[in-house]
Protein backbone atom coordinates (compact mmCIF):
# COMPACT_ATOMS: atom_id res chain seq x y z
CA UNK A 1 0.00 0.00 0.00
CA UNK A 2 1.41 3.39 -0.95
CA UNK A 3 1.30 6.32 1.36
CA UNK A 4 -1.60 8.56 0.58
CA UNK A 5 -0.18 11.39 2.65
CA UNK A 6 -0.75 14.80 1.15
CA UNK A 7 1.84 17.53 1.75
CA UNK A 8 1.21 19.19 5.08
CA UNK A 9 1.19 22.58 3.42
CA UNK A 10 -2.13 21.62 1.91
CA UNK A 11 -3.68 21.76 5.36
CA UNK A 12 -1.71 24.47 7.16
CA UNK A 13 -0.78 27.90 6.01
CA UNK A 14 2.65 29.22 6.87
CA UNK A 15 1.02 31.74 9.20
CA UNK A 16 -0.73 28.99 11.18
CA UNK A 17 2.46 26.99 11.49
CA UNK A 18 4.35 30.06 12.72
CA UNK A 19 1.62 30.76 15.29
CA UNK A 20 1.81 27.15 16.51
CA UNK A 21 5.58 27.39 16.88
CA UNK A 22 5.33 30.63 18.85
CA UNK A 23 2.62 29.17 21.14
CA UNK A 24 4.63 26.04 21.81
CA UNK A 25 7.75 28.01 22.72
CA UNK A 26 5.76 30.27 25.06
CA UNK A 27 4.37 27.20 26.86
CA UNK A 28 7.84 25.67 27.09
CA UNK A 29 9.34 28.85 28.55
CA UNK A 30 6.48 29.13 31.04
CA UNK A 31 7.02 25.54 32.16
CA UNK A 32 10.75 26.10 32.62
CA UNK A 33 10.09 29.29 34.60
CA UNK A 34 7.67 27.49 36.92
CA UNK A 35 10.06 24.58 37.39
CA UNK A 36 13.02 26.90 38.09
CA UNK A 37 10.99 28.91 40.60
CA UNK A 38 9.82 25.81 42.45
CA UNK A 39 13.32 24.34 42.65
CA UNK A 40 15.46 27.45 43.11
CA UNK A 41 16.74 26.24 46.46
CA UNK A 42 18.70 23.31 45.08
CA UNK A 43 22.06 25.02 44.64
CA UNK A 44 21.90 26.49 48.13
CA UNK A 45 20.89 23.14 49.60
CA UNK A 46 23.72 21.35 47.81
CA UNK A 47 26.23 23.91 49.09
CA UNK A 48 25.08 23.67 52.71
CA UNK A 49 24.01 20.06 53.07
CA UNK A 50 27.47 18.53 53.29
CA UNK A 51 28.88 20.82 56.00
CA UNK A 52 25.73 20.73 58.12
CA UNK A 53 25.54 16.97 57.81
CA UNK A 54 29.18 16.31 58.75
CA UNK A 55 28.77 18.34 61.94
CA UNK A 56 25.80 16.21 62.96
CA UNK A 57 26.95 13.81 65.73
CA UNK A 58 23.81 11.70 65.54
CA UNK A 59 20.59 12.06 67.49
CA UNK A 60 20.76 10.09 70.76
CA UNK A 61 17.24 10.95 71.92
CA UNK A 62 15.41 9.56 68.89
CA UNK A 63 13.87 6.11 68.90
CA UNK A 64 12.03 3.90 66.42
CA UNK A 65 9.75 2.79 69.25
CA UNK A 66 7.63 5.93 69.08
CA UNK A 67 7.16 6.23 65.31
CA UNK A 68 4.65 4.67 62.93
CA UNK A 69 5.90 2.54 60.06
CA UNK A 70 4.53 3.53 56.67
CA UNK A 71 3.12 0.29 55.32
CA UNK A 72 0.99 -0.42 52.27
CA UNK A 73 -1.69 1.77 53.81
CA UNK A 74 -1.30 5.48 53.29
CA UNK A 75 0.63 7.07 56.15
CA UNK A 76 1.33 10.71 56.79
CA UNK A 77 4.68 12.17 57.73
CA UNK A 78 3.94 15.38 59.61
CA UNK A 79 6.70 17.97 59.27
CA UNK A 80 6.56 20.67 61.94
CA UNK A 81 8.00 23.97 60.75
CA UNK A 82 8.17 27.21 62.78
CA UNK A 83 4.98 28.41 61.09
CA UNK A 84 2.84 25.36 60.30
CA UNK A 85 2.36 21.59 60.23
CA UNK A 86 2.90 20.05 56.80
CA UNK A 87 1.79 16.53 55.88
CA UNK A 88 3.50 14.51 53.17
CA UNK A 89 2.56 11.04 51.97
CA UNK A 90 5.66 8.90 51.37
CA UNK A 91 5.57 6.18 48.75
CA UNK A 92 9.03 4.67 49.25
CA UNK A 93 12.61 5.35 50.35
CA UNK A 94 15.76 4.34 48.46
CA UNK A 95 19.49 3.96 49.11
CA UNK A 96 20.88 5.59 45.96
CA UNK A 97 24.51 4.84 45.06
CA UNK A 98 24.36 5.81 41.39
CA UNK A 99 26.73 8.77 41.82
CA UNK A 100 30.02 9.22 43.66
CA UNK A 101 28.01 10.69 46.54
CA UNK A 102 25.47 8.41 48.19
CA UNK A 103 21.94 9.69 48.85
CA UNK A 104 18.75 8.67 50.59
CA UNK A 105 15.82 9.39 48.28
CA UNK A 106 12.13 9.66 49.17
CA UNK A 107 9.25 9.70 46.71
CA UNK A 108 5.68 10.58 47.56
CA UNK A 109 2.96 13.19 47.34
CA UNK A 110 2.61 16.60 48.97
CA UNK A 111 -0.23 19.11 49.05
CA UNK A 112 0.49 21.72 46.39
CA UNK A 113 0.04 24.46 49.03
CA UNK A 114 3.01 23.11 51.00
CA UNK A 115 5.46 22.15 48.27
CA UNK A 116 7.86 25.03 49.02
CA UNK A 117 8.11 23.90 52.66
CA UNK A 118 9.16 20.44 51.52
CA UNK A 119 11.72 21.90 49.14
CA UNK A 120 13.29 24.35 51.61
CA UNK A 121 12.75 23.37 55.24
CA UNK A 122 13.05 19.62 55.68
CA UNK A 123 15.49 17.16 57.29
CA UNK A 124 15.98 13.42 56.88
CA UNK A 125 16.30 11.24 59.96
CA UNK A 126 18.01 7.95 59.00
CA UNK A 127 18.53 4.77 61.03
CA UNK A 128 21.34 2.43 59.95
CA UNK A 129 22.30 -1.17 60.49
CA UNK A 130 24.99 -1.49 63.24
CA UNK A 131 24.72 2.20 64.22
CA UNK A 132 22.94 3.12 67.44
CA UNK A 133 22.23 6.78 66.73
CA UNK A 134 20.26 7.91 63.69
CA UNK A 135 21.65 10.75 61.59
CA UNK A 136 19.74 13.96 60.97
CA UNK A 137 20.61 15.39 57.54
CA UNK A 138 19.45 18.57 55.82
CA UNK A 139 17.89 17.65 52.48
CA UNK A 140 16.52 19.21 49.33
CA UNK A 141 13.32 18.39 47.47
CA UNK A 142 12.03 18.67 43.94
CA UNK A 143 8.57 18.63 42.47
CA UNK A 144 8.76 16.16 39.58
CA UNK A 145 5.71 16.99 37.50
CA UNK A 146 4.31 20.33 36.29
CA UNK A 147 0.57 19.68 36.29
CA UNK A 148 -1.41 21.31 39.08
CA UNK A 149 -3.66 18.90 40.96
CA UNK A 150 -4.16 19.12 44.71
CA UNK A 151 -1.24 16.74 45.43
CA UNK A 152 2.03 16.78 43.51
CA UNK A 153 4.75 14.15 43.17
CA UNK A 154 8.11 14.85 44.80
CA UNK A 155 11.55 13.33 45.15
CA UNK A 156 13.46 14.33 48.29
CA UNK A 157 17.22 13.75 48.62
CA UNK A 158 19.62 13.63 51.56
CA UNK A 159 23.38 13.37 51.01
CA UNK A 160 25.04 10.82 53.31
CA UNK A 161 28.48 11.46 54.87
CA UNK A 162 31.45 9.84 53.18
CA UNK A 163 32.29 7.92 56.36
CA UNK A 164 28.90 6.18 56.57
CA UNK A 165 29.16 2.73 55.01
CA UNK A 166 26.34 0.99 56.86
CA UNK A 167 23.14 0.03 55.14
CA UNK A 168 20.25 2.42 55.90
CA UNK A 169 17.20 0.62 57.28
CA UNK A 170 14.55 3.26 57.95
CA UNK A 171 14.12 6.98 57.39
CA UNK A 172 11.63 9.76 58.06
CA UNK A 173 11.28 13.48 57.49
CA UNK A 174 11.17 16.26 60.08
CA UNK A 175 11.04 20.05 60.17
CA UNK A 176 14.29 20.60 62.07
CA UNK A 177 17.49 18.80 63.03
CA UNK A 178 17.14 15.77 65.33
CA UNK A 179 13.38 16.10 65.60
CA UNK A 180 11.47 12.86 65.94
CA UNK A 181 9.67 11.99 62.67
CA UNK A 182 6.02 10.99 63.01
CA UNK A 183 6.47 7.99 60.74
CA UNK A 184 9.22 6.22 58.79
CA UNK A 185 9.56 4.08 55.66
CA UNK A 186 11.78 1.10 55.03
CA UNK A 187 14.67 1.89 52.71
CA UNK A 188 14.95 -0.12 49.49
CA UNK A 189 18.45 -1.08 48.41
CA UNK A 190 19.15 -0.06 44.82
CA UNK A 191 21.31 -1.93 42.32
CA UNK A 192 24.76 -0.34 42.14
CA UNK A 193 25.76 0.76 38.63
CA UNK A 194 28.74 -1.63 38.63
CA UNK A 195 26.33 -4.53 39.21
CA UNK A 196 23.82 -3.54 36.56
CA UNK A 197 23.35 -5.30 33.28
CA UNK A 198 24.31 -3.07 30.36
CA UNK A 199 21.04 -4.08 28.74
CA UNK A 200 17.58 -2.54 28.39
CA UNK A 201 14.37 -3.17 30.31
CA UNK A 202 10.84 -1.90 29.76
CA UNK A 203 8.72 -0.11 32.36
CA UNK A 204 4.97 0.35 32.13
CA UNK A 205 3.14 2.72 34.46
CA UNK A 206 0.13 1.49 36.35
CA UNK A 207 -1.96 -1.22 34.70
CA UNK A 208 -5.50 -1.35 36.07
CA UNK A 209 -9.02 -2.48 35.36
CA UNK A 210 -9.85 -4.87 32.53
CA UNK A 211 -6.67 -5.82 30.66
CA UNK A 212 -6.96 -7.86 27.46
CA UNK A 213 -4.82 -10.97 28.17
CA UNK A 214 -4.19 -11.68 24.46
CA UNK A 215 -2.92 -8.16 23.85
CA UNK A 216 -0.84 -8.42 27.04
CA UNK A 217 0.91 -11.61 25.85
CA UNK A 218 1.58 -9.98 22.48
CA UNK A 219 2.99 -6.80 24.07
CA UNK A 220 5.34 -8.78 26.30
CA UNK A 221 6.57 -10.98 23.45
CA UNK A 222 7.11 -8.13 20.97
CA UNK A 223 9.22 -6.31 23.55
CA UNK A 224 11.18 -9.49 24.19
CA UNK A 225 11.86 -9.92 20.46
CA UNK A 226 13.23 -6.39 20.09
CA UNK A 227 15.56 -6.77 23.03
CA UNK A 228 13.93 -6.21 26.41
CA UNK A 229 15.85 -8.16 29.08
CA UNK A 230 13.11 -7.62 31.65
CA UNK A 231 9.75 -5.88 31.96
CA UNK A 232 8.56 -4.03 35.07
CA UNK A 233 4.80 -3.88 35.51
CA UNK A 234 2.79 -2.04 38.19
CA UNK A 235 -0.78 -3.23 38.73
CA UNK A 236 -3.90 -2.08 40.56
CA UNK A 237 -6.84 -4.49 40.69
CA UNK A 238 -5.79 -6.51 37.64
CA UNK A 239 -7.59 -9.84 37.93
CA UNK A 240 -8.65 -12.82 35.87
CA UNK A 241 -6.59 -14.25 33.02
CA UNK A 242 -4.42 -11.12 32.68
CA UNK A 243 -3.25 -11.64 36.27
CA UNK A 244 -2.48 -15.30 35.46
CA UNK A 245 -0.46 -14.22 32.41
CA UNK A 246 1.64 -11.86 34.54
CA UNK A 247 2.20 -14.61 37.11
CA UNK A 248 3.40 -16.94 34.35
CA UNK A 249 6.02 -14.48 33.10
CA UNK A 250 6.97 -13.45 36.63
CA UNK A 251 7.69 -17.08 37.61
CA UNK A 252 10.12 -17.27 34.68
CA UNK A 253 11.94 -14.08 35.65
CA UNK A 254 11.04 -12.03 32.58
CA UNK A 255 8.48 -9.80 34.32
CA UNK A 256 8.59 -8.17 37.75
CA UNK A 257 5.09 -7.40 38.98
CA UNK A 258 4.55 -4.76 41.68
CA UNK A 259 1.15 -4.50 43.32
CA UNK A 260 0.72 -0.72 43.27
CA UNK A 261 -1.68 -0.58 46.22
CA UNK A 262 -0.58 2.89 47.27
CA UNK A 263 -2.34 4.42 44.28
CA UNK A 264 -5.73 2.92 45.05
CA UNK A 265 -5.47 3.52 48.80
CA UNK A 266 -4.34 7.12 48.40
CA UNK A 267 -7.29 7.73 46.11
CA UNK A 268 -9.73 6.21 48.58
CA UNK A 269 -8.28 7.42 51.90
CA UNK A 270 -7.00 10.90 50.99
CA UNK A 271 -8.96 11.93 47.89
CA UNK A 272 -12.18 10.13 48.93
CA UNK A 273 -12.49 8.74 45.42
CA UNK A 274 -11.84 5.48 43.63
CA UNK A 275 -9.00 5.24 41.11
CA UNK A 276 -9.03 6.52 38.45
CA UNK A 277 -10.31 9.76 39.95
CA UNK A 278 -12.32 12.32 37.95
CA UNK A 279 -9.25 14.57 38.16
CA UNK A 280 -6.99 13.36 35.35
CA UNK A 281 -3.91 15.40 36.39
CA UNK A 282 -4.16 13.81 39.84
CA UNK A 283 -4.16 10.35 38.24
CA UNK A 284 -1.03 11.28 36.28
CA UNK A 285 0.69 12.37 39.49
CA UNK A 286 -0.14 9.06 41.16
CA UNK A 287 1.19 7.14 38.17
CA UNK A 288 4.53 8.98 38.26
CA UNK A 289 5.35 7.15 41.50
CA UNK A 290 5.42 3.82 39.65
CA UNK A 291 7.83 4.94 36.91
CA UNK A 292 10.04 6.57 39.56
CA UNK A 293 10.18 3.23 41.37
CA UNK A 294 11.17 1.61 38.06
CA UNK A 295 14.03 4.06 37.64
CA UNK A 296 15.31 3.56 41.17
CA UNK A 297 15.05 -0.24 41.42
CA UNK A 298 15.63 -1.71 37.94
CA UNK A 299 18.66 -3.95 37.34
CA UNK A 300 19.40 -2.73 33.81
CA UNK A 301 21.21 0.42 32.75
CA UNK A 302 18.61 1.48 30.17
CA UNK A 303 14.88 1.77 30.73
CA UNK A 304 12.15 2.11 28.07
CA UNK A 305 9.19 4.16 29.34
CA UNK A 306 6.00 3.11 27.50
CA UNK A 307 2.40 2.09 28.16
CA UNK A 308 0.96 -1.34 27.40
CA UNK A 309 -0.63 -0.06 24.19
CA UNK A 310 2.73 1.17 22.85
CA UNK A 311 5.85 -0.32 21.27
CA UNK A 312 9.03 1.76 21.09
CA UNK A 313 10.60 0.43 17.93
CA UNK A 314 14.20 1.29 16.94
CA UNK A 315 13.55 0.99 13.19
CA UNK A 316 17.06 1.24 11.83
CA UNK A 317 18.76 -1.03 14.39
CA UNK A 318 15.72 -3.26 15.19
CA UNK A 319 16.88 -3.98 18.78
CA UNK A 320 17.30 -1.80 21.85
CA UNK A 321 20.88 -2.95 22.39
CA UNK A 322 22.04 -2.03 18.89
CA UNK A 323 20.35 1.37 19.06
CA UNK A 324 21.84 2.24 22.46
CA UNK A 325 25.31 1.07 21.45
CA UNK A 326 25.23 3.29 18.35
CA UNK A 327 23.74 6.39 19.96
CA UNK A 328 25.89 6.18 23.08
CA UNK A 329 28.98 6.64 20.94
CA UNK A 330 27.49 9.78 19.42
CA UNK A 331 26.10 11.31 22.64
CA UNK A 332 28.01 10.64 25.84
CA UNK A 333 26.30 12.89 28.42
CA UNK A 334 22.62 12.31 27.69
CA UNK A 335 20.05 10.97 30.15
CA UNK A 336 17.29 10.05 27.68
CA UNK A 337 16.62 9.42 23.99
CA UNK A 338 13.21 10.81 23.03
CA UNK A 339 11.18 9.10 20.28
CA UNK A 340 8.23 10.69 18.47
CA UNK A 341 4.94 8.82 18.14
CA UNK A 342 2.69 7.48 15.38
CA UNK A 343 -0.89 6.38 16.10
CA UNK A 344 -2.07 3.03 14.71
CA UNK A 345 -5.75 3.81 15.07
CA UNK A 346 -8.64 1.40 14.57
CA UNK A 347 -10.21 4.25 12.62
CA UNK A 348 -7.95 3.38 9.69
CA UNK A 349 -8.96 0.58 7.32
CA UNK A 350 -6.37 -2.15 7.83
CA UNK A 351 -5.29 -4.15 4.77
CA UNK A 352 -2.39 -6.39 5.71
CA UNK A 353 -4.05 -9.37 7.45
CA UNK A 354 -5.43 -10.93 4.26
CA UNK A 355 -2.24 -10.29 2.29
CA UNK A 356 0.10 -11.84 4.87
CA UNK A 357 -2.23 -14.60 6.14
CA UNK A 358 -2.02 -13.30 9.70
CA UNK A 359 -4.07 -14.77 12.56
CA UNK A 360 -6.35 -12.26 14.31
CA UNK A 361 -4.50 -12.43 17.65
CA UNK A 362 -1.42 -10.57 16.36
CA UNK A 363 -2.90 -7.11 16.71
CA UNK A 364 0.35 -5.21 16.15
CA UNK A 365 0.97 -6.90 12.80
CA UNK A 366 -2.61 -6.70 11.57
CA UNK A 367 -2.58 -2.96 12.13
CA UNK A 368 -0.38 -1.68 9.33
CA UNK A 369 -1.78 1.83 8.78
CA UNK A 370 -0.74 4.77 10.94
CA UNK A 371 -0.63 8.53 11.18
CA UNK A 372 2.52 10.43 10.35
CA UNK A 373 5.11 10.48 13.13
CA UNK A 374 4.40 13.39 15.46
CA UNK A 375 6.03 15.14 18.42
CA UNK A 376 3.07 14.75 20.82
CA UNK A 377 3.19 11.96 23.42
CA UNK A 378 6.84 11.11 22.74
CA UNK A 379 8.43 8.38 24.88
CA UNK A 380 12.02 7.59 25.86
CA UNK A 381 14.85 5.22 26.50
CA UNK A 382 16.38 6.48 29.76
CA UNK A 383 19.91 6.01 31.10
CA UNK A 384 19.11 5.06 34.70
CA UNK A 385 22.56 6.08 35.96
CA UNK A 386 22.30 9.63 34.58
CA UNK A 387 18.68 10.44 35.44
CA UNK A 388 17.56 11.60 38.90
CA UNK A 389 13.81 11.73 38.23
CA UNK A 390 11.43 10.59 35.50
CA UNK A 391 7.82 11.36 34.69
CA UNK A 392 5.61 9.46 32.24
CA UNK A 393 7.52 10.19 29.08
CA UNK A 394 11.16 10.97 29.78
CA UNK A 395 13.88 12.01 32.20
CA UNK A 396 12.74 15.08 34.09
CA UNK A 397 15.94 15.89 35.97
CA UNK A 398 19.55 14.71 35.77
CA UNK A 399 22.17 14.21 38.47
CA UNK A 400 24.48 16.78 36.95
CA UNK A 401 24.06 20.05 35.00
CA UNK A 402 26.66 18.64 32.60
CA UNK A 403 24.20 15.95 31.49
CA UNK A 404 21.53 16.77 28.90
CA UNK A 405 18.07 15.66 30.03
CA UNK A 406 16.90 14.34 26.65
CA UNK A 407 17.67 14.54 22.94
CA UNK A 408 15.22 14.00 20.10
CA UNK A 409 15.88 10.85 18.07
CA UNK A 410 15.54 11.40 14.28
CA UNK A 411 12.61 9.52 12.77
CA UNK A 412 14.77 7.25 10.65
CA UNK A 413 16.19 5.67 13.83
CA UNK A 414 12.86 4.81 15.41
CA UNK A 415 9.49 5.89 16.76
CA UNK A 416 6.75 4.85 19.19
CA UNK A 417 3.89 2.76 17.75
CA UNK A 418 0.76 3.73 19.71
CA UNK A 419 -2.19 1.36 19.19
CA UNK A 420 -5.54 2.97 19.98
CA UNK A 421 -9.22 2.57 19.13
CA UNK A 422 -9.33 6.29 18.37
CA UNK A 423 -6.76 9.05 17.98
CA UNK A 424 -6.77 11.29 21.07
CA UNK A 425 -3.96 13.77 20.37
CA UNK A 426 -4.91 17.32 21.34
CA UNK A 427 -1.74 19.37 20.89
CA UNK A 428 -3.26 21.52 18.15
CA UNK A 429 -6.76 22.28 16.94
CA UNK A 430 -8.37 19.43 14.97
CA UNK A 431 -5.11 17.52 15.24
CA UNK A 432 -6.51 14.00 15.02
CA UNK A 433 -8.87 14.97 12.23
CA UNK A 434 -5.94 16.25 10.20
CA UNK A 435 -3.71 13.28 11.01
CA UNK A 436 -6.36 10.76 10.03
CA UNK A 437 -6.60 12.34 6.59
CA UNK A 438 -2.98 11.33 5.96
CA UNK A 439 -2.60 7.55 6.42
CA UNK A 440 0.75 5.82 6.01
CA UNK A 441 1.33 2.16 5.23
CA UNK A 442 3.74 0.61 7.74
CA UNK A 443 4.56 -3.11 7.85
CA UNK A 444 7.96 -2.69 9.51
CA UNK A 445 7.21 -5.31 12.21
CA UNK A 446 6.10 -7.98 9.75
CA UNK A 447 9.53 -9.65 9.89
CA UNK A 448 8.64 -10.73 13.46
CA UNK A 449 5.65 -12.73 12.20
CA UNK A 450 6.94 -16.30 12.55
CA UNK A 451 8.78 -15.75 15.84
CA UNK A 452 5.87 -13.83 17.40
CA UNK A 453 3.18 -16.32 16.39
CA UNK A 454 5.42 -19.20 17.48
CA UNK A 455 5.86 -17.68 20.95
CA UNK A 456 2.26 -16.55 21.43
CA UNK A 457 0.33 -19.61 20.27
CA UNK A 458 1.42 -22.08 23.00
CA UNK A 459 0.65 -19.53 25.73
CA UNK A 460 -2.71 -18.61 24.31
CA UNK A 461 -3.56 -22.30 24.16
CA UNK A 462 -2.37 -22.75 27.76
CA UNK A 463 -4.67 -19.99 28.99
CA UNK A 464 -7.52 -21.11 26.67
CA UNK A 465 -7.51 -17.80 24.81
CA UNK A 466 -7.80 -19.21 21.27
N, C-alpha and C positions, 0 to 999 in steps of 0.2 A: 504494500500500500504506500503510495507516495504521500508526502506531506501536502496537506492542502492549506497550509499556513499562508495567509496573505501578509504582505509587508505591514509592519506595525504603523507605518505612517498613514496607512489608509484609515486608521481608526483614531489616531491622535494627531492633533496639530502640533507644530513646534511650540506654540505658546502654551498649550496644555502641559506638554512634557516639561517645559521650563518651570511652570508653576508647581508641578509635582515635585521637581527636584528641590526647589526653594523650600516648599513645605516640609519635605523630609529632613532637610538640613536644619531647619528651625527646630523640629521635634528632637533631633539628635542632640543639638546644642543645649536645649532645655533639659533633656535627660541627664547630660553630663554635668550641667550646672547643679541640678538637684542632688545628684550622686556626690559631687565634690563637696557641696554644703553639708550633707549629712555625715560625711566621713572626714571632715577637715581636721579632726583631732588625731589622725593616725600618726603623722610625723612626730607630733609632740609626745604621743604615747610611746612610740618606739624609742625616742631619745631618752625618756625618763624611766621606762620600765626596768631596764637592766640595773641601773644604780639603785633604785628603790628596792628591787627584789633582792639584790645581793646583800643589802643591809638588814634584810629581814631574818631574824634569828630563829624563826619558827614561832608557833602560837601555842604555848603550853596549856592554856586554859580551855582550849577547844576540844570537844569530844564528839565522836560519832553517835554516842548513846542518846543524844538529845535532838538528833535531826531525823527527818523523814526521808526515806529512800524513794526516789522517783522511779516507779515501776512502769508497767504497761499502761496503768491508769494515768490520767493527766494530773501532774503535780505542779504546784506553783513554787517558784523560788522568790521569796519576798526580799527585795533589796531596799534597805532603809537608808535614805540619803538625808542630809540636813534639812531638806524642805518637804519631802514626801516619801510615801511607801510605794515602790514600784514592783509589780508582779511580772515575772517572765515565766514562760512555759518551756522547759528544756526538753528537747527530743533525745539527744545523746551527747556523750563526751568522748573525746578521742585523744590518744597519745600520738602526736604527729611528729615523726622524725624525718620528714621529706627534705628538710633543709639542714644546713650546718647547725642551726640553732633549733633546739627542740621546744615544741609548744604543746600546751593543752588547748584543745579546741572544744567549744560548745556550739551546738546548733539548737534552734528552737524558735519560738514565736514571742513577740513583744507587742503590747498595745502601741499603736502608731503615735499616741500622745506622749509616750515615755521613751521613744527610741533614742533621743539625745542623751538621756540619763544613762542608758545602757552603754552608749558609745563612750561617754566621758567620765563616768563616776563609779566604776565598778571594779571589784577585786575578785580574784579567784582564791579559793581556799582548797588546797590539795592535800589529800592523805596518800602516803606512799607505803609500799611494802618495806618492812624492816626499818622504818623510821617512825619514832614515837610522836614527834611533833609535826603537825601539818604546816605547810608553807602558805603564807598569804602574799599574793603576787598581784601587782597592779596590771590590769589588762586593757585591751582596746577592742572595740566591737565595730562591726560593719553590718549595715542593712544590705541584704543580697539583691533584693528584687525591687523594681521601681514602680510597681502598681500600688494603689492606695486603698487597700481594704482596712478593716479595723485592726487586724493583727498582721504584722510583717515578719518575714523570715530574717534571722540574724545568724552570723557566725561570730563568736567571741573568742579571742586568743590571749593566752598568757604565756610569756616566755619563761622557760625554766632555767635555773642557774646551771652553769657549765659543770659544777661539781655534784649535781644530782644525777645519779645513775640508776636509782631504784625505779621500779615500775610503779606508776601512779595507779591507785585503786579506785578512789572516789574523789569527787570534786563538787564544790558548790560555788555560788556567787554571793557576794555581800557588798554593802555600800561603803565600807571602810576597812582599813587593815585590821586583821585578826578579829573580825566580827564573826560570830557564829552564823553560818548559813542556815536558812530554815529547812532546806532539803538538799540532797546531793544526788548525783547520778553515778553509776558505775562507768569507769573509763574503758573504752574499747582500745585494744592494742591494734595499731595499724601495721601493714606490711612495709618493712623498710625498703627503700628503693633498690638496695643491693640484692634483696631477696626476690624482687619482682620478676615475673616473666617479661621479656621484651615484646610480648605479643599484644593482641587487641581483644578486649571484651566488649560486650554490648550491655547497656543499661536502659531499662524501660521504667519510666515513672509509673505511678500507681495504676494497677490493673484492678478494675472493680466491676461489680454487676455481672451481667450475662456475657460471657466470653465464648465466642465460637471456637470449639475445640479443634475443628479441622483447620481453620485459619491459624490457630495457635501453633499446631504441629508444623504447618507450612512455614510460618514466620521463623520458628526456631531452626528448621532445617536449611532454609535459604541462608540465614546468617551463618550457620555452620559451614556451608559450602563456600561462602566468600571469605572465610577466615576467622570467624569468632572463636576464640579459645574457650570462652565461658560467657554465660548470659545471666545477668542479675535482674531479678523480677521482684517487684513489690506488689503485694496483693491486699485487697480489702474486700472481704465477703465474696471471694471467688469460690464457687462450689460446683458440684456435679462433675461431669467428665473433664472439663477444663482443669479442675483441681487435680484429678487423677493423672492427667497428662503432665502437669508440672511435677507431680511426685515422681513419675516415671523418669523424667530427665534429671531431677534432683538426685535420685538414688544412683544415677550413673555419673554424677559429678559435673555434668555439662551446664546445669542451671542451679543457681542459688536462689531460693525462694525466701523472702522476708515477709512475714505477716505484719503489714503496716497498720497495726491497731491504733496507733497514736492518732492517725488522721480521723478515723471514725469517732474515737472517744473525744477528741478535742471538739469536733463538730457538735457532738451531742451534749457534752458537759459544759463547754464554754460558750459555744455559739447557739446552743439550744435549737439545733437543727440537725437533720440527718445529712450524711454526705452522699452525693454532692449537694452543697448548699445553693440557695438561689443566687448567692453572690459569687459570680465566676472568678473575679480576681482573688477572693479569699480561697477558693479551691486551688488556684494556681500556686498561691503561697504555701498551702499545705503540701502540695505535690513537690515543691522544691526540696523539702526535707529528705525525700527519698533519693533524689539524684545527688544531693550532697553526701548522703550516706554511701552511695555508690562510689563517689570520688574518693572518699576517705577510707574505704575498707576493701576496695578491689585489689586483686593480686596481680593485675597486669598493668603495664606502663601506659597503655593507650585505651581510651574508653569512648565508645560510640554512643552518643545520646540520641535515642530515637523512641518513638512510640510503637505500639504493637501493630499499627496499620501502616508502618513505614519501613522501607529498606534503604539504607545508605549504600549506594552502589558505586565503587570506584571503577568507572567504565574502562579507562585506559589500562589499568593494571589488574583489574578483575578480583584482586584480593586485598584485604586491609594491610597485610604485611608488606606486600610489594609497594603499595601506595605510600605507606609511612616511611619505608626505607628510602624511596626516591625523594619525597618531599623534605625529609629530615636533612638530607644533604644540602638542599637548597635554602632551608630556613632553620637556622640553629636555635634561636631564642624566640620560639613561638609556642604559646600554650594551647592553641586550638586551630584546627583547619575547618573552615566554615563552608558547607555545601548548600547551594541553592536547591529549590524544590520544584518538582513537576507533579501535577495531580493526575492520577489515573482514575478518572471519575466513571461511575456506572452510567452517567448521563451520555457518555460516548457510545456509539455502536461498535462493539468489539467484533473483530473479523478473523482472529488468528486460530481459534479453537478448531474449526472445521478444516482449515488448511494443514495444521500440524498434527491432527488427530490427538488432541489433548483431552485427558479426562477432566471432568468438571471440578474436581477437588483441587486442582492447581490454579488457584485464583490469580496469583501473580503472573503466570504465564498466559492465561486466557485473556488478561487485560493488557492489550498491546497498543492502546491509543491513549495519549496523554495531552496535557496542555504544554505550552512552551515552558522552559525552565525559568523560574521566577525567584526574585530575592526574598519574598515573604515566606515566613515559617522555615527559614534555613536551619539546618542541624549540623552537628560537629563531631569530629574526632578530637578528643581532648588528651593532652599530655598530663597525666595525673601527678607527675612530679613537679610540674611548672605552675599548675593552677591551684589557687587557694580556695576559690569558691565558684560553683557552677549554678546556673539556673536551668530552665528547661532546654534551652537550645545550644548554649555554648559556655565557655569560660567567662565568668563575670569579673574575676579579679585574680591577678597573678601574685606570686610571692615577691617578685622583684620588679621595680620600675624599668629594668633593663629587658624584661621579657614582654613581647607583644601579646596582648590578650587573644586575638584571633586574626587570621588572614583569610581572605576569600579565595576559594579554590576555583580556578577557571573551569568552565563547563565541560571542556573536553576531558578533564580528569575524573569527573564524577558528579553525581547529583543524588538527591533524595527522591525516592519513588513513594509518593503518598497515595494510598489506595482508599478512596472514599465513595460513599453512595452519591454524595453531591459535593460540588466545589463550595468551600466556605471562606475563601480568601476575601478580605475586606480592606486591604491596604489602600485602594483607590476606588473611586466611584465606579460602579458597574464592572468591577474587576472580573468576577467569575463569568459574567455574561460575555465580556470581550474575549476572555481566555478560551471559553468553550466554542467560540467561532473559529478557532485556529487549531484544529487537532493535528497531532503529530503521530505518525506510526513509530512504534518503538518495540522491537522484539529482541532487545539486547540481552535478556536473561534466558532466551530460548535454548542456549547451549547447555543450560543446567537440566534440561528436561529429563533425560534418562536417570541421572543421579538423584534428582529430586523425587521423581515418581518412585524410584527404587527404594528410597529411604522412607517415604511417607506411607506407602501401601501396607507394609507389615504392621505399622503402628495403628493405622486406621482400622485394619482388620482386628487387631488386638482389642481396641476400644469399641468395636462394633459401630464404626462411624461410616462404613461403606454400605 
